[in-house]
């Protein structure tokens, strides 16, 4: 699935600007050569297939299309369905990474293609599914995909006893954090962190300043101006058009999201320092009583070195029957 793997990587260019539409990518090949490619554009249109077909032009006839998500089956005021566009272009084969859970498509796109005589392969493609994590989480769980970011010392602390926390990690790790922020629709901190640190919660990388996510505060106190407030982690379901939520702490907010089983990815930046027992822990009390039940919940997905710091990403292993 070389070209489908490539399409899954290409889909990252759509995130998060395609919201509320999913960030999809499409690659058209003929004789194993790319003749067109595209990804969902800002605001959701044009779709990935339309971009790839426009690039390929007349060469699309007889080509194979690799798409991370099933081509949509419904027309809109903004253009025909992607299934119809592929049929009209005369493609010979379509390889689909994930079946679309949207009831307007949900297998109908693939059925339309087959009815037109196009060969269709629908595969359970893990990279495509990962690239659509926010969209799929919305449809399957009714909430955004949640990444919990923690910047901590080797002994799991996020601040000195007096609350001093800037800066635990170095410049490279902080730049990486801003790049991760740029992938999110919204960024959240707890009320304690807001009052103590007055964080800007924006993206401060050259050329990406306009990618700053909307700010969300977890608190039961008086909301500050310009910040969306929720009272509990479960309220994230109410954050409309949010596919990806980036939670930055502090310890209380981290514990509340973990206790509510609402964290899908852990992003841990670890600095080679020790802060000691009187320092603030990265995560508050989780109320655990069974150590065995915690094993196997997280799987290491990525790891890299950022200057003197390390970055580790862990994905949650979820029981699909739950």
Backbone torsions as a table, in degrees:
resi	resn	phi	psi	omega
1	UNK	NA	45.0	-176.2
2	UNK	-57.1	-45.4	-175.9
3	UNK	-75.5	-30.5	175.7
4	UNK	-70.9	-36.2	173.5
5	UNK	-60.5	-43.4	179.5
6	UNK	-63.8	-39.2	178.4
7	UNK	-63.9	-39.6	178.6
8	UNK	-62.2	-38.0	176.6
9	UNK	-68.9	-39.6	180.0
10	UNK	-63.0	-30.8	-177.2
11	UNK	-61.9	-22.2	-180.0
12	UNK	-62.0	-21.6	-179.8
13	UNK	-70.3	-18.9	-179.5
14	UNK	-85.5	-17.2	-173.2
15	UNK	-91.8	130.5	2.1
16	UNK	-103.1	12.9	-169.7
17	UNK	-67.9	-18.5	-178.5
18	UNK	-77.0	-10.4	-175.2
19	UNK	-54.9	145.5	5.6
20	UNK	-83.6	2.3	177.6
21	UNK	-77.8	155.0	177.1
22	UNK	-69.0	152.0	175.4
23	UNK	-84.9	98.1	-175.5
24	UNK	-106.6	153.1	173.3
25	UNK	-132.1	152.0	179.6
26	UNK	-138.6	140.9	175.8
27	UNK	-129.8	130.2	176.3
28	UNK	-105.4	131.0	178.6
29	UNK	-128.7	154.0	172.4
30	UNK	-144.8	127.9	-175.5
31	UNK	55.1	37.3	177.4
32	UNK	62.9	27.4	176.1
33	UNK	-122.5	135.0	179.8
34	UNK	-70.9	126.7	177.4
35	UNK	-115.3	-8.9	178.4
36	UNK	-168.2	148.2	176.4
37	UNK	-154.9	157.1	179.5
38	UNK	-171.8	165.8	177.4
39	UNK	-140.7	159.6	-177.8
40	UNK	-57.8	131.4	-175.9
41	UNK	-87.4	164.4	-178.1
42	UNK	-52.3	135.2	-178.2
43	UNK	83.9	-3.4	175.2
44	UNK	101.1	-9.0	179.8
45	UNK	-140.7	150.4	-9.1
46	UNK	-64.4	157.7	176.5
47	UNK	-73.2	166.6	-177.0
48	UNK	-59.6	-42.6	-178.1
49	UNK	-63.5	-39.4	179.1
50	UNK	-63.2	-40.1	179.1
51	UNK	-65.3	-44.5	-179.1
52	UNK	-65.7	-41.3	179.2
53	UNK	-65.7	-38.1	178.3
54	UNK	-63.4	-37.7	178.6
55	UNK	-69.5	-39.8	-176.6
56	UNK	-74.5	-33.9	-177.9
57	UNK	61.4	-137.1	-177.3
58	UNK	-66.4	-19.0	179.2
59	UNK	-67.0	-15.0	-177.6
60	UNK	-65.5	-23.6	-179.5
61	UNK	-62.9	122.9	-179.7
62	UNK	84.1	3.0	-177.0
63	UNK	-83.8	169.3	172.2
64	UNK	-106.5	131.6	178.6
65	UNK	-106.9	128.0	174.2
66	UNK	-107.6	117.9	-176.5
67	UNK	-127.7	136.7	-177.9
68	UNK	-71.0	-28.9	179.8
69	UNK	-128.2	143.8	178.7
70	UNK	-48.7	130.4	178.9
71	UNK	-57.5	135.8	-176.7
72	UNK	-63.8	149.6	-176.4
73	UNK	-107.5	-3.4	-174.6
74	UNK	-111.2	134.2	173.9
75	UNK	-75.0	160.6	175.0
76	UNK	-143.1	174.6	178.1
77	UNK	-64.3	-17.5	-175.9
78	UNK	-96.0	0.9	176.9
79	UNK	149.5	171.3	-179.7
80	UNK	-72.3	165.5	177.2
81	UNK	-66.3	155.5	179.9
82	UNK	-67.9	-32.2	177.1
83	UNK	-60.8	-46.3	178.4
84	UNK	-63.4	-41.3	-179.5
85	UNK	-61.9	-40.8	178.5
86	UNK	-67.7	-38.6	177.4
87	UNK	-63.7	-47.8	-178.5
88	UNK	-63.8	-30.8	-179.6
89	UNK	-77.0	-14.8	176.9
90	UNK	81.1	25.9	177.6
91	UNK	-63.8	152.5	-175.9
92	UNK	-96.4	-27.5	-174.3
93	UNK	-149.7	144.1	176.1
94	UNK	-130.1	126.9	176.9
95	UNK	-109.2	121.9	-172.2
96	UNK	-111.1	128.6	-179.0
97	UNK	-79.4	-38.7	-177.2
98	UNK	-142.4	134.3	172.7
99	UNK	-70.7	134.9	-176.6
100	UNK	-72.9	123.5	178.1
101	UNK	-76.7	-10.0	178.0
102	UNK	-60.8	122.8	-176.8
103	UNK	-59.9	-19.2	177.5
104	UNK	-72.3	-17.5	178.2
105	UNK	-119.5	-75.6	170.9
106	UNK	36.4	56.1	179.5
107	UNK	97.8	-20.2	-177.6
108	UNK	-70.4	-33.4	177.7
109	UNK	-61.9	-46.1	177.8
110	UNK	-63.9	-38.9	179.5
111	UNK	-63.7	-40.5	178.5
112	UNK	-62.6	-41.3	-179.9
113	UNK	-64.3	-46.3	179.9
114	UNK	-63.2	-39.6	179.7
115	UNK	-62.9	-25.7	178.8
116	UNK	-87.7	4.1	177.9
117	UNK	88.3	13.0	179.8
118	UNK	-91.1	133.5	176.0
119	UNK	-71.0	131.5	-177.5
120	UNK	-127.4	127.6	173.7
121	UNK	-117.1	117.5	175.4
122	UNK	-105.3	118.5	-176.3
123	UNK	-118.7	156.6	174.1
124	UNK	-91.1	90.2	-170.4
125	UNK	-101.0	108.3	-174.3
126	UNK	-58.9	-44.6	178.3
127	UNK	-61.6	-37.6	176.7
128	UNK	-64.2	-43.1	179.2
129	UNK	-62.5	-40.7	178.3
130	UNK	-64.1	-37.2	-179.5
131	UNK	-69.4	-17.9	-178.6
132	UNK	-109.8	21.3	-170.9
133	UNK	-55.8	-43.5	-178.6
134	UNK	-66.6	-43.6	179.5
135	UNK	-64.0	-44.8	-179.1
136	UNK	-68.1	-36.5	178.1
137	UNK	-63.7	-38.9	177.8
138	UNK	-60.6	-43.6	-177.2
139	UNK	-76.8	-35.2	-173.7
140	UNK	-89.3	-31.6	-176.5
141	UNK	-123.2	-5.4	178.2
142	UNK	70.9	28.3	-178.6
143	UNK	-153.3	168.6	176.6
144	UNK	-75.6	161.8	170.7
145	UNK	-73.3	133.1	-173.1
146	UNK	-114.5	124.5	170.5
147	UNK	-107.9	126.6	175.7
148	UNK	-102.0	117.4	-179.6
149	UNK	-100.8	133.7	178.3
150	UNK	-132.5	128.9	172.6
151	UNK	-111.1	113.9	-169.7
152	UNK	-142.2	167.4	177.4
153	UNK	-82.7	174.9	178.2
154	UNK	-61.2	-29.0	179.2
155	UNK	-96.9	22.1	169.8
156	UNK	74.9	30.3	-178.7
157	UNK	-110.7	150.9	-178.3
158	UNK	-116.9	-6.8	-179.9
159	UNK	-164.4	153.1	173.9
160	UNK	-66.9	170.5	-178.3
161	UNK	-58.4	-31.0	-179.6
162	UNK	-85.3	3.5	178.3
163	UNK	95.8	-6.2	-179.7
164	UNK	-63.7	125.8	-177.5
165	UNK	-135.3	-5.1	-178.6
166	UNK	-105.4	119.9	-3.8
167	UNK	-119.4	132.6	176.3
168	UNK	-76.0	-45.2	-179.8
169	UNK	-98.8	166.6	-177.3
170	UNK	-87.8	-176.1	-173.9
171	UNK	-63.0	-38.9	-178.6
172	UNK	-64.5	-42.9	179.1
173	UNK	-66.1	-38.1	179.4
174	UNK	-67.1	-38.0	177.1
175	UNK	-64.9	-39.3	178.3
176	UNK	-62.8	-40.2	177.7
177	UNK	-60.1	-42.4	-180.0
178	UNK	-65.7	-35.3	176.0
179	UNK	-65.4	-36.7	176.8
180	UNK	-69.9	-38.1	175.2
181	UNK	-57.9	-38.7	-176.9
182	UNK	-65.4	-15.9	178.4
183	UNK	-88.7	-7.5	-173.5
184	UNK	-99.9	153.0	173.8
185	UNK	-84.1	-30.8	-177.6
186	UNK	-146.7	151.5	179.1
187	UNK	-127.9	136.6	-173.2
188	UNK	-127.9	140.9	168.7
189	UNK	-133.6	163.6	176.5
190	UNK	-82.2	164.5	-177.6
191	UNK	-61.4	-36.8	179.7
192	UNK	-63.5	-43.3	177.9
193	UNK	-65.0	-40.0	178.9
194	UNK	-60.8	-46.4	-177.9
195	UNK	-71.3	-35.9	-176.0
196	UNK	-79.3	-41.3	-171.7
197	UNK	-106.8	-17.3	-175.5
198	UNK	48.7	52.8	-175.9
199	UNK	-67.9	144.8	178.1
200	UNK	-78.9	-29.0	176.1
201	UNK	56.2	39.5	179.2
202	UNK	-121.2	-177.9	177.9
203	UNK	-104.8	121.0	-177.2
204	UNK	-119.8	55.4	173.8
205	UNK	-117.4	135.0	-179.0
206	UNK	-54.2	125.9	178.9
207	UNK	89.5	-10.8	-178.9
208	UNK	-117.7	11.5	-177.3
209	UNK	-59.1	-31.2	-178.7
210	UNK	-77.2	-2.3	178.3
211	UNK	-91.2	6.2	-178.0
212	UNK	-58.7	127.0	-178.5
213	UNK	-75.4	162.6	175.4
214	UNK	-68.9	148.4	-173.7
215	UNK	-95.8	137.6	179.7
216	UNK	-130.7	138.8	-179.0
217	UNK	-120.0	129.5	175.7
218	UNK	-94.1	104.8	-177.6
219	UNK	-163.4	158.1	171.4
220	UNK	-106.1	7.4	-179.5
221	UNK	-87.0	-166.6	-179.3
222	UNK	-75.1	126.3	-176.9
223	UNK	-72.0	135.8	173.4
224	UNK	-75.1	162.7	-179.9
225	UNK	-66.8	141.2	173.1
226	UNK	77.9	11.8	-178.4
227	UNK	-129.6	130.7	175.3
228	UNK	-73.8	136.1	-178.3
229	UNK	-117.4	135.1	169.6
230	UNK	-123.7	151.8	-175.4
231	UNK	-94.2	-20.0	-179.6
232	UNK	-151.1	158.4	178.8
233	UNK	-56.2	-34.4	-179.1
234	UNK	-61.7	-21.6	-179.3
235	UNK	-70.6	-6.5	-180.0
236	UNK	-64.0	-20.7	176.8
237	UNK	-61.9	-22.4	-178.0
238	UNK	-86.7	-4.1	179.6
239	UNK	-79.3	86.7	-174.1
240	UNK	-62.2	144.6	179.2
241	UNK	61.5	19.2	176.0
242	UNK	-102.8	114.2	177.6
243	UNK	-97.5	-30.2	-178.0
244	UNK	-130.3	122.2	178.5
245	UNK	-114.2	129.3	-178.9
246	UNK	-108.3	112.1	-178.4
247	UNK	-99.8	123.4	-176.6
248	UNK	-109.1	9.3	175.4
249	UNK	100.9	-164.5	5.0
250	UNK	-77.4	-150.3	-172.7
251	UNK	-60.1	-37.8	179.7
252	UNK	-67.6	-44.9	178.7
253	UNK	-64.8	-40.5	178.5
254	UNK	-60.1	-46.0	-179.5
255	UNK	-64.6	-38.8	-177.7
256	UNK	-67.3	-38.5	178.5
257	UNK	-71.7	-39.2	178.5
258	UNK	-67.5	-42.5	179.7
259	UNK	-63.8	-31.9	179.1
260	UNK	-83.9	2.4	-179.6
261	UNK	57.3	46.2	-177.1
262	UNK	-119.1	20.9	177.4
263	UNK	-110.6	127.2	-178.9
264	UNK	-103.6	-26.4	178.7
265	UNK	-142.1	135.5	172.0
266	UNK	-102.3	127.7	176.9
267	UNK	-117.9	106.8	-171.2
268	UNK	-113.4	120.0	172.5
269	UNK	-101.6	120.0	-173.1
270	UNK	-115.6	119.0	179.8
271	UNK	-94.1	145.0	-178.0
272	UNK	-80.7	58.9	178.8
273	UNK	-135.3	161.7	176.2
274	UNK	-122.4	132.9	-177.6
275	UNK	-110.2	-15.2	173.6
276	UNK	91.1	170.5	-172.6
277	UNK	-68.2	-23.7	-179.2
278	UNK	-87.9	-1.1	179.6
279	UNK	-78.6	165.0	-178.1
280	UNK	-77.1	130.2	179.1
281	UNK	-72.6	153.3	-179.8
282	UNK	-66.9	-31.4	-176.7
283	UNK	-132.3	132.3	177.7
284	UNK	-73.2	-173.6	-177.2
285	UNK	-62.1	127.3	178.0
286	UNK	-99.5	-5.3	178.2
287	UNK	67.6	29.7	-177.6
288	UNK	-74.3	139.6	176.6
289	UNK	-124.9	-11.0	-176.9
290	UNK	-130.9	103.0	-178.1
291	UNK	-64.2	-36.6	-177.4
292	UNK	-61.5	-32.7	-177.0
293	UNK	-69.0	-16.1	-177.9
294	UNK	-86.8	-14.9	-176.1
295	UNK	-73.6	143.2	176.3
296	UNK	79.7	6.2	-178.0
297	UNK	-78.9	-28.2	-173.4
298	UNK	-126.6	138.6	178.7
299	UNK	-122.8	131.0	178.9
300	UNK	-64.7	123.1	-178.1
301	UNK	-105.9	-37.6	-178.1
302	UNK	-147.8	154.1	177.1
303	UNK	-153.8	136.5	178.8
304	UNK	-152.9	162.3	177.5
305	UNK	-101.4	131.3	179.7
306	UNK	-125.2	90.8	-173.4
307	UNK	64.8	-127.1	177.9
308	UNK	-87.9	-4.9	-177.9
309	UNK	-98.3	160.1	173.4
310	UNK	-116.2	151.2	176.4
311	UNK	-123.3	129.3	178.9
312	UNK	-128.2	133.8	176.1
313	UNK	-116.1	128.4	179.8
314	UNK	-120.2	131.0	176.6
315	UNK	-100.1	143.9	-178.9
316	UNK	-77.1	130.7	173.4
317	UNK	-87.2	111.3	-176.9
318	UNK	-106.4	142.6	174.3
319	UNK	-79.6	110.9	-175.1
320	UNK	-64.3	-17.1	179.8
321	UNK	-87.0	-8.3	-177.1
322	UNK	-72.1	NA	NA
